[in-house]
Structures are given as C-alpha cells and as structure tokens.
C-alpha cells in the first residue's frame, strides 16, 4: 500500500511538472511583451527568466509572501528570529520593495517550472496566506525543509472554487507540515480541503499594526479621508463630500488613491468637481499642507499618518469589487469607518473591528452626512504568533 501511494505521488509530481513546463513555453511570447511595461520590468525577467535572480543561500528560514501588505505583516514574526537566518521571496514589485528591507537574501519567486533547479535546501519554508504552489512545497519538503502555511484563510467567495479543485489541494496539503489559520472557520474549510495539523492563531496583520511615520498637524474642522481608492470610487466619494460640505462648511477631504499611476486621473476628477462647486483643492506635494477643501494626497506611504488625524474614513477597495483593505489600520485610531459591501478579502479583519458601517455605494452620501451617528471603531481581537515562533525556533535549534 505504501509503495502504491509513493508511486502515485511520484507520477503526480512528474505530470504536474510537465504541465508547468508546457504552460511556461506557451506563455513565453506574452511574458516577453509584458517586460516592456514599467510595472513588470523587474519582476517578470527575474521570475520567468531568472535574470539577476540567483538562488537563496541554503539552510535558512525561507518566507514567501505575495503582496506589499503580506510582506509588511511579517515584521513582528521576523523580529523574533535571527536576521542571518532570513530568506525572503515575493512575486510583486511592491512586495519586493518590502522584503529588501528585511534581508539581502531577498528574491523574486521563479515560476514553478523553474523551481526544481533554483530551490536550495532550507531548514523551513513559511508561506503566507493563499500561495498554493504545489512544486514550491513539494521541492522544499523533498530537500528537507519543514513546510508551513501561515495566516491561512479561505473566504466565502473562494471556498466553493477551491472545493471544485479539492483533488489538487489535497496533493498540496500533503506537502505542508503545519498550517496556522486566521479563524476557526478558516480551519474547518482548510481541513475540508485536506489540511492537517491546523492551529488557529488569528490574523498576523493585527499582531503589529503600522504606526505613523510622521506626526501631522490635524487640519481644522471635520477631516474625512477617502482611503486607498480605486477606479470607480472617487466619483461617489466626492459627491458624498460635496453634500456633507453643504451641511458642515468646515469639513475637509483627503483623497488617497491606492496606486500612484492614478494620481493624474484622480486629480482631473477633483478639479472638475471643484470647478462645478467652487471648492478649493490642492495636491499635497505642492504645499505639504491639508488646508484646502479637498487635498489630493499624491505621495506614497502616508496613509497611516493620515488616519491618525482623520475623523471619518471612507475605505476604498470596497465600493467596487476589489475585496477591501485593512480596516484595522484606521480602527486603531478610533476613526469612524464607512465601507462598501465588497470586502471579501478582508472579512477576517472586519470581524475583528467593532463599529464599521457597511453601506451600498448608493447610500454613501446619506451615511456620510449622518456622520454624527457613526460609531468610533476599535479592535476586539488580537493575534498570537508565538506558536509559529516556537515552531521555527525548534527548527533552528535542531
């Protein structure tokens, strides 16, 4: 029986590897075209052609995270481990900007078809959230690493899709030694997909929330922050603010687009509204002040600083189907938070925050004008990362 299972596992490994190589070859023309885009100019050559992307040094603790937020959330865990043991990978340019600050052993994660020759033996592989790459886990485990999935989650939206591919995820989880889930519901869903040794530790993103980098002077009046906005959200937020301004003349709006490439298009939208209503607007980078009716914050890395001086936050990424953003960063300052209904990627954090007001986009104007009835938010749950720390320290001491 054991030999039969081993043979079956080997056949799956080789079949999966062949499919990965085929997909890689088919995608090559598209990948070459994408390298011309500034957004992918460093990540695609590194991930798909190993350009300036040598293997990590051996015998370390290898952390893999996808996005900027995931990479940043690792900080409280990394602080409890020896810096010389850290190995880091990511798949995005913004994620790379974060892991570069942790260690010189930071790389883009190569595409699966290239991993077999690239991966070197490590003491442990620690993967954040939902990066379910079969070869990543399988090769690491075959080369002696303890394999771990941390901050694991399974949203209402994702779970039905994953269940349809349960046969694949059972293979993946067979290569994962330990899973640390965000909530008991995540634990149950992950176990239904084949996960074993699952521990609930809470959301790592709540273990150490980012603090203000710079202390800003709070503008006079009621400060409203349109935070991490995406295409299709600014129009409704600007309309809501104009209505509020008619009732509360001292109100001020800070508009913070999520992506810097949208600064110019958002500036055009604000300029149009200002011309129609007689409101005064400005770019933050022109005067480094927020004394106008509307200020476009066209500078990265300021959002937490702005939360610290905001009274009301309209949280972007939730009024269009993006999935929401981290409400806890604003809740730590007691901000009143208005969110749209599309927060499916942040459900766990929303459950940890008391007082978020969720409305349909069509109700945003009415709810903002009723700001006095909104509750100040606060965090009701914390995270315990010590079981993860202990597991990794045990690996280092072996």
Secondary structure, DSSP 8 states (H G I E B T S, - for coil): -HHHHHHHHHHHHHHHHHHHHHHHHHHHHHHHHHTTSGGGTTHHHHHHH-TT-----SSSEEEE--SHHHHHHTHHHHTTS-GGGEEEEESSHHHHHHHTTT-S-EEE---GGGHHHH----SEEEEETT---HHHHHHHHHTT-EEEEEEE---HHHHHHHHHTHHHHHHHHTT-SEEEESSHHHHHHHHHTT--SEEE---GGGTS----SS-----SS-EEEEEEE-TTTHHHHHHHHHHHHHH-TT-EEEEEESSGGGHHHHHHHHHHHHHHHT--EEEHHHHS---SSEEE--STT-HHHHHTT-SEEEETTTTTTS----THHHHTTT-EEEE-S--GGGHHHHHHEE--EE--GGGHHHHHHTGGGS---EE------HHHHHHHHHHHH-
